[in-house]
Amino acid sequence: MASSTTSILALALFFIATATHAHALLTINGQNVLGLQVNGTLACSATGNLPGPGIAGILASLTCNINGTPTLVALPITNLNGVFAALVTNLNSLTANSLCNVTVNLPVLSCPLLPRSGFLQAQVNLNSTTVIQVANIGLVAQATVGLFAQV
């Protein structure tokens, strides 16, 4: 009897653990995806947009409105060319209609052309994305960042 009780308890714990690690699904272009990859560039220009040389080592924040609440989902850092990419696999009720933004705090000392205060913010376009297969994840939606504006 103790053996069957232990087996049932172990099986129940397995199902609970499996359920809590399940990935949420996001539907993009009619396909259920398990991740969202957001790509963009921060340039040293008056607006932070291209043309201009990329700015390296800048921390950005990717936030999405999830159930009406702005939620931080990633903190990408720009590479030597000013390019950043964030791969989000914990989609938490994110939908194709969710508003997502990338924000950069000002000032950026390595770029004297940018404004000295406030933030740069760019919207992520979830509606016109491509879907790719990524090893060990599955289908991932690739989204691009729009133009930065000072806020």
HELIX and SHEET records of a PDB file:
HELIX    1   1 ALA A    2  THR A   20  1                                  19    
SHEET    1   A 2 LEU A  26  ILE A  28  0                                        
SHEET    2   A 2 GLN A  31  VAL A  33 -1                                        
SHEET    1   B 7 THR A  69  ALA A  74  0                                        
SHEET    2   B 7 ALA A  60  ILE A  66 -1                                        
SHEET    3   B 7 CYS A 100  ASN A 105 -1                                        
SHEET    4   B 7 PHE A 119  VAL A 134 -1                                        
SHEET    5   B 7 GLY A 138  VAL A 145 -1                                        
SHEET    6   B 7 GLY A  35  THR A  41  1                                        
SHEET    7   B 7 VAL A  83  VAL A  88 -1                                        
SHEET    1   C 5 THR A  69  ALA A  74  0                                        
SHEET    2   C 5 ALA A  60  ILE A  66 -1                                        
SHEET    3   C 5 CYS A 100  ASN A 105 -1                                        
SHEET    4   C 5 PHE A 119  VAL A 134 -1                                        
SHEET    5   C 5 ALA A 149  GLN A 150 -1                                        
END                                                                             
